[in-house]
């Protein structure tokens, strides 16, 4: 009975707040002087359960806000602080229910640092029954922060707001100079906070994301997020075909080009180039990027006398490499939200092309 009464005291202590666990543990040590050998193991197990449950309840204290995402340009300032990214905005303390993730193959963003977080509704999971095209549940919100080492520039937000295929909110929030908040830039922005970073407008966001059935880029079996995300099924990890250099090159094309260059993508009216990978592809030669580009004639190509998408062994004679090397209207790839050539990515693709048998 004495142990039971003391456990009740511990329950109260654990419920007291952040210091409850430490206080409870100290009390448990003191109790060992009075409790019998038979009583203490059961008491300690019960105490562990109480502390674990208390920690879970503490995490549930944060309740994500109910958000009315705008379907058109809002008449008032729509602020990042309204979306629950931070449990405490002033200190930039992230909300406890967020899941951080990072794709294996990332989109080039002119060298900006990027951090990504995902929120799912309670109990919900990502539908990965089609491993190539994951679907997010209604209520899912994804955040991607762009920054330099010294300052935040932009936080991009995607939210699934309804069950329809097009029921998504896309928005880019530009940070204020004092970082007190970030405001939705419906019409985009250039050279944010004195940097060379450009923010796409809402329509441009849709242009890039239209080629993805799940409307979210960077999250799929091919992209293999480095953190196990909560999904509906369990698939064996997909390895992009080829040696390390070939896999990196194919993954780069998939992540940077495949969302527009695929049968659903925004580039489809101009070219049938398809640079999107699928988990069904097991060799380099089987991949859609290889079959769609190596030795294939160019379509609707401007600004050069080149004739072939990829010429095996000759990067500088290859249209894909040429477009990546350019910056300027109508010739550069990617066509928007980039002012700087990705030198590392360009070298990666050059090495891949140069090594192709010819």
C-alpha positions in Angstrom: 0.0 0.0 0.0 2.8 2.3 0.8 4.3 1.8 -2.7 0.9 2.5 -4.2 0.6 5.8 -2.3 4.1 6.8 -3.3 3.3 6.0 -7.0 0.4 8.4 -6.7 2.8 11.1 -5.5 5.0 10.4 -8.5 2.1 10.6 -10.9 1.4 14.1 -9.6 5.1 15.0 -9.9 5.3 13.9 -13.5 2.3 15.9 -14.4 3.9 19.1 -13.0 5.7 20.0 -16.2 9.2 19.9 -17.8 11.0 19.0 -14.5 8.6 16.2 -13.6 10.7 13.4 -14.9 13.8 14.4 -13.0 11.8 14.9 -9.8 10.1 11.6 -10.2 13.3 9.7 -10.7 14.9 11.3 -7.6 11.8 10.3 -5.6 12.0 6.8 -6.9 15.6 6.4 -5.7 14.6 7.6 -2.2 11.7 5.1 -2.2 14.0 2.2 -2.7 15.1 2.6 1.0 11.5 1.8 2.1 10.2 -0.5 -0.5 10.7 -4.3 -0.5 12.7 -6.1 -3.2 9.5 -7.6 -4.6 7.8 -4.2 -4.9 10.4 -2.1 -6.6 10.6 -3.7 -10.0 6.9 -3.4 -10.5 7.0 0.2 -9.2 9.9 1.1 -11.5 8.1 -0.4 -14.6 5.0 1.5 -13.7 7.0 4.7 -13.3 8.6 4.3 -16.7 5.2 3.8 -18.3 4.0 7.0 -16.6 7.0 9.0 -17.7 6.7 7.8 -21.3 3.0 8.6 -21.4 3.6 12.0 -19.9 6.2 12.7 -22.6 3.6 11.7 -25.3 1.0 14.0 -23.7 3.5 16.9 -23.6 4.1 16.4 -27.4 0.3 16.6 -27.9 0.1 20.0 -26.3 1.0 21.5 -29.6 -2.1 21.6 -31.8 -1.6 22.5 -35.5 -3.7 25.5 -36.5 -6.8 25.1 -38.7 -5.7 27.0 -41.8 -7.9 28.5 -44.5 -5.4 28.5 -47.4 -6.3 31.1 -50.1 -7.4 29.9 -53.5 -6.6 33.3 -55.0 -4.4 36.2 -54.2 -5.4 37.3 -50.7 -6.5 40.8 -49.9 -4.5 40.9 -46.7 -1.0 39.8 -45.8 -0.9 36.0 -45.4 1.9 35.2 -43.0 4.0 32.2 -42.3 3.4 32.5 -38.6 -0.2 31.5 -39.3 0.8 28.0 -40.5 2.2 26.4 -37.4 5.8 25.7 -38.7 7.1 27.0 -35.4 5.8 26.3 -31.9 7.4 29.5 -30.9 8.0 31.9 -33.8 10.2 34.4 -32.0 12.8 31.8 -31.1 12.2 29.8 -34.3 11.5 26.7 -32.3 10.0 24.1 -34.7 6.7 22.5 -34.0 7.1 19.1 -32.4 4.9 17.2 -34.8 7.0 18.1 -37.9 9.0 15.4 -39.7 12.3 16.5 -41.2 13.4 14.8 -44.4 15.9 15.1 -47.2 15.7 13.6 -50.8 18.6 11.6 -52.1 18.6 13.8 -55.3 17.9 17.5 -54.8 16.7 20.3 -57.0 19.4 22.9 -57.8 18.5 26.2 -56.2 21.5 28.4 -57.0 23.4 27.1 -54.1 20.9 28.1 -51.4 20.8 26.0 -48.2 17.5 24.1 -47.9 15.7 22.5 -45.0 12.5 20.5 -45.4 9.7 19.5 -43.0 6.4 17.6 -43.4 3.3 17.6 -41.3 0.7 14.9 -41.6 -2.8 14.8 -40.0 -2.9 12.7 -36.8 -2.9 9.0 -37.8 -2.5 9.7 -41.5 0.1 8.1 -43.8 1.5 8.8 -47.3 -0.1 6.5 -49.9 2.9 4.8 -51.7 1.0 2.0 -53.3 2.3 3.4 -56.6 6.0 3.7 -55.7 6.6 6.2 -58.5 3.9 8.6 -57.5 3.2 9.0 -53.8 0.0 10.6 -52.8 -0.3 12.8 -49.7 -3.5 12.8 -47.5 -5.8 15.8 -47.3 -4.4 18.1 -44.6 -0.7 17.3 -45.3 1.5 20.4 -45.3 5.1 20.5 -46.5 7.6 23.3 -45.8 10.9 24.0 -47.6 13.2 26.8 -46.3 15.8 28.5 -48.5 18.6 30.4 -46.8 22.1 31.5 -46.8 24.4 30.9 -43.8 23.4 34.3 -42.5 19.7 34.7 -43.2 16.5 33.1 -44.2 15.3 34.0 -47.7 12.1 32.1 -48.5 9.9 29.3 -47.1 7.9 27.5 -49.7 4.7 25.7 -48.6 2.6 23.0 -50.3 -0.7 21.9 -48.7 -3.2 19.4 -49.8 -6.5 21.1 -49.2 -9.0 18.7 -50.8 -9.5 15.3 -52.3 -9.3 16.4 -55.9 -6.1 16.0 -58.0 -5.7 19.7 -58.2 -6.7 20.6 -54.6 -3.3 21.9 -53.5 -2.1 25.2 -52.2 1.3 26.4 -53.4 2.9 29.5 -51.9 6.3 31.1 -51.3 6.7 33.2 -48.2 9.5 35.9 -48.3 11.2 36.6 -45.0 11.2 40.2 -43.6 14.6 41.7 -43.0 14.2 41.4 -39.2 12.9 37.8 -39.6 9.9 38.6 -37.5 7.8 36.9 -40.1 7.5 35.9 -43.7 4.8 37.0 -46.1 3.2 35.2 -49.0 4.6 36.5 -52.3 1.8 35.6 -54.6 3.4 37.3 -57.5 7.0 36.1 -56.7 10.0 38.2 -55.9 13.5 38.9 -57.2 16.8 39.2 -55.4 15.3 38.6 -52.0 17.0 40.4 -49.1 19.8 41.6 -51.2 20.7 38.1 -52.5 20.5 36.7 -56.0 17.7 34.4 -54.9 14.5 34.6 -56.9 11.1 33.4 -55.7 8.6 32.0 -58.2 5.1 33.3 -58.4 2.2 31.0 -57.6 1.5 30.1 -61.2 5.1 29.1 -61.8 4.9 26.8 -58.8 2.1 25.0 -60.5 4.0 24.8 -63.8 6.8 22.7 -62.2 4.5 20.6 -60.0 1.9 19.8 -62.7 4.0 16.9 -64.0 3.7 15.0 -60.7 0.5 13.2 -60.0 1.0 13.7 -56.2 2.0 17.3 -56.8 4.9 17.0 -54.4 8.4 16.8 -55.8 11.4 15.1 -54.1 9.3 12.4 -52.2 9.0 9.1 -54.0 10.6 5.7 -54.0 13.2 7.0 -56.5 14.0 10.0 -54.3 14.3 7.7 -51.3 14.0 10.1 -48.4 16.8 9.5 -45.9 14.3 9.4 -43.1 11.7 6.6 -43.0 8.5 8.5 -43.7 5.1 7.1 -42.6 3.7 5.3 -45.7 0.9 2.8 -46.3 3.1 0.0 -47.6 6.7 -1.2 -47.3 8.8 -1.4 -50.4 12.4 -2.6 -50.8 14.6 0.5 -51.3 15.0 1.4 -55.0 18.6 1.8 -56.2 19.0 3.9 -59.3 20.8 1.8 -61.9 24.5 2.0 -62.8 27.7 2.7 -61.0 27.9 5.5 -58.5 28.6 8.2 -61.1 25.8 6.9 -63.5 23.3 6.7 -60.6 24.1 10.2 -59.5 23.7 11.6 -63.0 20.4 9.8 -63.7 19.1 10.8 -60.2 20.1 14.4 -61.0 18.2 14.5 -64.3 15.1 12.9 -62.5 15.2 15.5 -59.7 16.0 18.6 -61.8 14.3 17.9 -65.1 11.9 14.9 -64.8 9.0 16.9 -63.2 8.6 18.9 -66.4 10.0 16.5 -68.9 7.6 13.6 -68.6 4.3 12.7 -70.3 2.3 14.8 -67.7 4.8 17.6 -67.5 4.6 21.3 -68.6 7.3 20.8 -71.3 5.3 18.0 -73.0 3.7 20.3 -75.7 7.1 21.3 -76.9 9.1 18.0 -76.7 8.6 14.3 -75.9 11.9 14.2 -73.9 11.3 12.2 -70.8 13.9 12.4 -68.0 11.8 10.8 -65.2 13.0 7.5 -63.7 10.7 4.6 -62.6 11.3 1.8 -60.1 10.7 -0.7 -62.9 14.0 0.3 -64.6 16.9 -1.9 -63.6 19.7 -1.0 -66.0 21.1 2.3 -67.3 20.0 1.4 -70.8 16.4 0.6 -69.6 15.9 3.9 -68.0 13.6 6.4 -69.6 16.2 9.2 -69.5 18.6 7.0 -71.5 16.1 5.8 -74.1 14.6 9.3 -74.5 17.8 11.1 -75.0 20.9 9.1 -76.2 21.1 9.4 -80.0 17.6 11.0 -80.2 17.1 14.1 -82.4 16.2 17.4 -80.9 12.7 19.0 -81.1 11.9 22.7 -80.9 15.5 23.5 -80.0 16.6 27.2 -80.2 19.8 29.1 -79.7 22.2 26.4 -81.1 23.1 24.4 -84.2 23.1 21.2 -82.2 21.0 18.4 -83.5 20.9 15.6 -80.9 19.7 15.4 -77.3 22.7 13.4 -76.1 25.7 12.4 -78.3 27.4 9.5 -76.6 31.0 10.5 -75.7 30.5 14.2 -76.6 28.9 16.4 -73.9 29.4 19.7 -75.7 27.5 18.3 -78.8 24.6 17.3 -76.6 21.5 19.5 -76.3 20.8 18.4 -72.7 24.3 19.5 -71.5 24.1 22.7 -73.6 20.8 23.8 -72.1 22.1 23.2 -68.6 25.2 25.3 -69.3 23.1 28.4 -70.3 21.5 31.2 -68.4 19.2 33.6 -70.3 15.7 33.8 -71.7 14.6 30.8 -73.9 17.8 28.8 -73.7 18.5 28.0 -70.0 17.5 24.9 -68.1 15.8 25.1 -65.6 13.9 27.9 -67.3 12.8 29.7 -64.1 14.0 30.4 -60.6 17.7 30.1 -61.4 20.3 32.7 -62.3 23.5 30.5 -61.8 24.7 27.4 -63.6 25.1 24.4 -61.4 28.8 23.7 -62.1 28.9 20.5 -60.1 25.7 19.2 -61.8 27.0 20.2 -65.2 30.2 18.3 -64.6 28.3 15.3 -63.4 26.2 15.1 -66.6 29.3 15.8 -68.8 31.0 12.9 -67.1 28.0 10.6 -67.7 27.8 11.5 -71.4 31.5 11.3 -71.9 31.5 7.7 -70.5 28.7 6.5 -72.8 29.9 3.9 -75.3 30.3 5.3 -78.8 
